[in-house]
Amino acid sequence: MNPLEWKEDRVLILDQRKLPSQIQWVSAANAEEMAEAIKLMVLRGAPLIGIAAAYALALEARYPFLNSEKGLEYLREKGGILVQARPTAVNLKWAVSRMIRKAQEAYQKKEEIKDLLILEAKAIHDEDKILCSRIARSGVSIIPEGVVLTHCNTGSLATGGDGTAYGILKEGFKQKKITHVFACEARPFLQGSRLTAFELKEDKIPFTLITDSMAGHFLSRGKIQSVLVGADRIAANGDTANKIGTYSLAVLAFENKVPFYVAAPTSSLDQSIFSGWDIPIEERDPLEVLEIQGVRIAPEGVKAANPVFDITPARYIKGIITEKGVADPNSGGFKS
Ligand code: MRU
């Protein structure tokens, strides 16, 4: 399912907050509207919010004085608004920087910035599809046969293609290497039960939905041969930020000698950050914990915490699967 569509004067966005019960589309006509949609999680997933930010800057290319220093300053300002929408996924910053670089090059070469920015945003979108297939190919070659446990949503609703970790699941099932998937629900926003379960069902991949707290039970019973998750940002030493609960899964996998893999495009690598300690962790409204779809599930007046990502230290990660191959963060370098 393609959750994002370019329409010249606006971008159509599939409202992922409504899934799986309703298929509803909303639109964003400028950077502010796109930043708001990203903040509210109308669309989410690290690669997808990068693509969305690129399209938002292409929309802003309607600014009349764009081929000028003032125009570039205007774009940088809009880029800043987009980058601030969500702090953890580095893909947002990556896509905005790539778009601004393109605008600067076009300005220096006296080329038409508007057309080039639209082409660049479409290229970022198209390239992500190719990256997903390459990640799938790299991943299938190394993951053990059998049952895989995954977390959050890393499929077509989170990327420009079939997904990162999800792409490996899909290809692995096609090649009969993956026989079954365990999908964690991903409290509190339920990307697992609402989105991954929706995708697995559509793709007819056999799966079992579990609450996040059931993972240890199944891992300890030898029911799972590998754990495969996505990433929002990977530090230079391999420490990885991903959906809250990922760290617990990695420790449980390590304890039970089940290999734990991270799948992500290289645009999720942040070489400017040495370790996971320096990755900013997004804190969202505690109401996401206190309520489920508007229904209060805790007494009034109760305080809740809502950090939505955690850091998995590199020592728990057997391999980081990218479009360029598989890196072992504990011995360095890419192989495969
Ligand atoms: O808060 P979300 O839904 O944007 O978080 C998504 C994740 O944590 C994914 O695992 C990650 O972005 C990779 S998506 C290919």
Residues whose N, C-alpha, C, O or C-beta is under 5 A from the ligand:
A	BS01	MRU	R44 G45 A46 P47 H151 C152 N153 T154 A158 T164 Q191 G230 A231 D232 N242 K243
